[in-house]
Amino acid sequence: FKDIGQQRESCILGMWLFVAQEIMFFGGLLAAYTVYRAYHPVPFTIGSTHLNMWWGLLNTFVLLTSSFTMAMSVRAAMTGNSKKLLRWM
């Protein structure tokens, strides 16, 4: 990079491109799910009877907890607190 301003602009552009790509990817997945569910309601109804709510709840809890601990460890790393960083990791 020529200077720090150009580096910052490149980082911002890269982040916006990443966010746009994620929106398109997950938007496509949700649109496909909606279309298939609308055109084939019976298989979705039958499939939902095989789901276990407790496993879904446990998976969601693990996902949210691990995301929280990683966010807190990043915050500790940014503030230079190595004890908290190791504890959150």
N, C-alpha and C positions, 0 to 999 in steps of 0.2 A: 504494500500500500504506500501511496505517496506521503500521506500524513494520517494522523489519528482520526480526523473528520471523515476521510474516505473509508477508513476501517469501520467506523461507527455506522455510516450509511450502508455499507455492505452487510453488516450484521443485522441491521433493521430490515433491509430488503430480504435477506435470507429467512428471517423469522416470519415475515409476512407471507413469503412463498410457502414455507412449511405449513403455516396455519391454513392457507388457501387449499393446499393439497389435502390436508386432513379433513377439511370441510367437504371437499368434493368426494373423497373416498368414503367417509362415513355417511354422507348424504346419499351416495349411491347405494350403500348397503341398506340404509333405512328405507329408501324408496323401493328397492327390490323386495325387502321383507313385506312392506305394505301392499305391494302389487300381488305378490304370491299369496299373502294371507287373504286378500279380498277375493281372488279367483279360486282359491282352494281352502275354504273355511273348515271343511270336515277333517282333513288331515291335521290341521293345526289344533283343532279341538281335541282330537284323539291324542295327539302328541303331548298336549298340556296335562293330560291326566297321568302321564308317566313321570312328570317332574316332581322332585322332592323340594318343598319349600325350605326345609332346614338346611339342606346342602347349599342352596342359593343364598340363604341368609349368611351362612358361614363363609362362603366365598366372598361375598360382598364385604363382610366385616374384615376379612384378611386383606383384601385389596385396599380398603380405606385406611386400615391401620398401617400397612406397609407404606402407603403413600405419605401418610402423616409423619411417620418416623423418618423417612428419607428427606422430606421437606425441612424438618427440624434439624437434621444433620447438616444439610446444605447451609441453613441459616447459621448454625454453630461454626461451620467452616469459614463462612464469610466474616464472622465476627472474631475469628481467631481463637475460639474457645475449644481447645483440643479435648478436654475432659468431656464436655457435653457432646462433642462430635463422636467420640468413641461410645458414649452411652447411647446415643440415638441410633448409631449404626448397629 
